[in-house]
Amino acid sequence: MRKKFPMMNITDLYQEIILDHSKSPRNFGVLDQYTCTAEGNNPLCGDSLTVYVNVENNVISDVSYRARGCAISIASASIMSKMIKGKTIEEVNILFDKFHRLCTGQEVEEDEDTETLQVLSGVSKFPTRVKCATMSWHAMKEAIHAEEIPLESHNIPNIPNNKKG
């Protein structure tokens, strides 16, 4: 059953969800165990992020990130981390494609996933913000498609555990 939000337009709802995820990011921190990692950086606004992903039998068993950045980049990483847990690599690739299309103003067939991803689709009207929204997704995709590196060789960057934005 869908929740109804009386007297609230969709833009207000989206802004509320983005603020909630940026103020209380989900899955924030470094995983104790992960099989792959990647970094993202947006020099235009100073956003930086490291994604930690644990892949077991082609399934994302856990994901986390450490980030500094604007509300959009933190919210996007938080939403992404919730959405990809428990999904196969193939399902994550499909989600990535849907999200990227939404952020660049392209048509996407609506389903349960796109309903969640729509929250950040407004960045398509602001080209400089598309990178903020997609940075964590690109880092995650790079991580899961990179050659796996033994855990003992992972170098955890020194990203302050705080947010800007």
C-alpha positions in Angstrom: 0.0 0.0 0.0 1.3 3.4 -0.9 1.7 6.1 1.6 -0.2 9.3 0.9 1.2 12.7 1.9 -1.7 15.2 2.0 -1.0 18.9 1.4 2.6 18.3 0.3 3.7 18.6 -3.3 6.2 16.1 -4.7 9.1 18.7 -4.7 8.6 19.2 -0.9 8.6 15.5 -0.3 11.7 15.0 -2.3 13.5 17.8 -0.5 12.4 16.3 2.8 13.8 12.8 1.8 17.1 14.3 0.6 17.5 16.3 3.9 16.7 13.3 6.0 19.3 11.1 4.2 21.9 13.9 4.3 21.4 14.6 8.0 21.1 10.9 9.0 23.0 9.0 6.4 22.4 5.3 6.3 25.4 2.8 6.1 27.9 5.6 6.8 31.4 4.4 7.9 33.9 1.7 6.9 32.9 -2.0 6.8 35.0 -4.3 8.9 35.2 -6.6 5.9 34.9 -5.7 2.2 36.0 -7.2 -1.1 36.2 -4.1 -3.1 36.4 -0.3 -2.7 36.6 2.8 -4.9 36.9 6.5 -4.5 34.8 9.3 -6.0 35.8 13.0 -6.2 34.0 16.1 -7.5 36.5 18.9 -7.6 33.8 21.4 -8.7 32.1 21.4 -5.3 34.6 19.5 -3.1 32.7 16.3 -2.6 34.7 13.2 -1.9 33.7 9.7 -1.1 35.0 6.2 -0.6 32.7 3.2 -1.1 33.3 -0.1 0.6 31.4 -3.1 -0.9 31.4 -6.8 0.2 30.4 -9.1 -2.6 29.7 -12.7 -1.9 28.6 -15.1 -4.7 27.8 -12.2 -7.0 25.6 -10.6 -4.5 26.2 -7.3 -2.6 26.1 -8.6 1.0 27.0 -5.3 2.5 28.0 -1.7 1.5 29.1 1.4 3.3 30.8 4.7 2.5 32.7 7.6 4.0 32.0 10.9 2.5 32.3 14.7 2.7 30.1 16.7 0.6 26.8 18.5 -0.2 23.4 17.3 0.9 22.7 15.8 -2.6 25.9 13.7 -2.7 25.5 12.4 0.9 21.8 11.6 0.3 22.5 9.9 -3.0 25.2 7.7 -1.3 22.8 6.9 1.5 20.0 6.0 -0.8 22.3 4.0 -3.1 23.7 2.0 -0.1 20.2 1.0 1.0 19.1 0.1 -2.5 21.9 -2.2 -3.5 22.2 -4.4 -0.4 21.1 -7.9 -1.2 21.1 -7.3 -5.0 23.1 -9.2 -7.6 25.7 -7.4 -9.6 23.4 -7.6 -12.6 20.5 -6.0 -10.7 22.9 -3.3 -9.4 23.9 -2.6 -13.0 20.3 -2.1 -14.0 19.7 0.2 -11.0 22.8 2.2 -12.0 21.5 2.6 -15.5 18.0 3.7 -14.3 19.5 6.2 -11.9 21.9 7.6 -14.4 19.1 8.0 -17.0 16.9 9.8 -14.4 19.7 12.2 -13.4 20.3 13.1 -17.0 16.6 13.7 -17.8 16.0 10.6 -19.8 12.8 8.5 -19.7 12.8 5.5 -17.5 10.1 2.8 -17.2 8.5 3.3 -13.8 8.7 0.6 -11.1 9.3 0.3 -7.4 13.0 1.1 -7.8 12.5 4.2 -10.0 10.0 5.5 -7.5 12.7 5.6 -4.9 15.3 6.9 -7.4 13.0 9.7 -8.5 13.9 11.6 -5.4 17.2 12.8 -7.0 16.0 13.1 -10.5 15.5 16.9 -10.1 19.3 17.3 -10.6 18.7 16.8 -14.3 17.6 20.5 -14.4 20.9 21.5 -12.8 23.8 20.0 -14.8 26.4 21.0 -12.2 24.5 18.9 -9.6 24.4 15.7 -11.7 27.9 14.9 -10.6 27.0 15.4 -7.0 24.1 12.9 -7.3 25.9 10.3 -9.4 29.4 10.3 -7.8 28.7 7.6 -5.3 27.0 5.4 -7.9 30.0 5.7 -10.3 32.3 4.8 -7.4 30.2 1.8 -6.4 30.1 0.6 -10.0 33.9 1.0 -10.3 34.3 -0.9 -7.1 32.2 -3.9 -8.0 33.7 -4.2 -11.5 37.4 -3.7 -10.5 39.6 -6.7 -9.9 39.2 -7.7 -6.3 42.1 -6.6 -4.1 43.2 -8.7 -1.1 41.9 -7.2 2.1 45.3 -6.7 3.6 46.3 -4.4 0.7 43.3 -2.1 1.1 44.4 1.4 1.9 41.7 3.3 3.8 41.9 7.0 2.9 41.8 9.6 5.7 38.4 11.2 4.9 37.1 13.1 8.0 34.0 11.5 9.4 31.8 14.6 8.9 29.6 16.1 6.3 29.6 19.4 4.5 26.5 20.9 2.9 
